[in-house]
Amino acid sequence: MIESILAALLIVSASPDTTTIMRSDSSLRHAYRVEATIGGLIQATRYPDKPTQLSNSNVFPGTTFFGRLMWHPDHLLSVGVYSGFVTFSREKVTAPDENGVRQDITLDLTGIPAQVVFAMQPGNFQFGLGLGVYFLTSHTTVNNAERFSSSDYEYGVSSWLAYDFRLHDAITLGPEIGLHVLSNMGVTCAMVGVRFKVDMLTY
C-alpha cells in the first residue's frame, strides 16, 4: 500500500507542468521577427552652394524610394540593412551653346545607399540610424540627349522616425520622416512620406 502511494506521488511530481510549457511557448513564439519595410518619400535637398555654374538655387525637390530588412529580437533594438534610390536634385536650365543657340539642359544627381541600420521600437514608434555609403551618379542631358555622366561614392548617414498603424497581425502602414546627410559634400535632405512594413518571419 505504502509503495503504491509513493509510486503515485512520484508520477505526479514527475509530470511536466503543461500550463507553464504552453505559456512559455506562447510568449516566445513571436519573440524574434524578420521585418521588411518599403517606402516612398518626397524631400528637399540642400547643397552648401549652388551645385553647378548653371544652377539657379542650392535647394531642390527630390524623392526617395527605399527598402529595409531588419532582424528584430525580443527587445527594443533591431539591426538590418538599407538601400533604395534617391534623387537628390534635378533641374532644367536654358543656356546658349557656342553658336548662340539656346539649349535645354537637365542636370541631376541620384544615389543608391548601402547601409547598416539600427533601430529602436518603443510601442508603435520606430526611430533609427543608418551608416554606410551612397553610390552617386550625375547626369547632364542636352535637348533630351545625355551628354555626360559620372559616378562616385560618398560616405553618409540616414535617420528616420516613423509610426506604425497595424492593419494585420503581420502588416503595418504609417508615416515616416527622415534625413540623408552626405558628410563630405555637405548635402542634407529632409524627407516625409509613407512606409509599409511586413513581418516576413516570426519565430
Buried (B, 14 or more C-beta within 10 A) or exposed (E): EEEEEEEEEEEEEEEEEEEEEEEEEEEEEEEEBBBBBBBBBEBEBBBEEEBBEEBEEBEBEBBBEBBBBBEBEEEEEBEBBBBBEBBBBBBEBEEEEEEEEEEEBBBBBBBBBBBEBBBEBEEEEBBBBBEBBBBBEBBBBBEEEEEEEEEEEBEBBBBBEBBBEEEEEBEBBBBBBBBBBBEEBEBBBBBEBEBBBBBEEBE
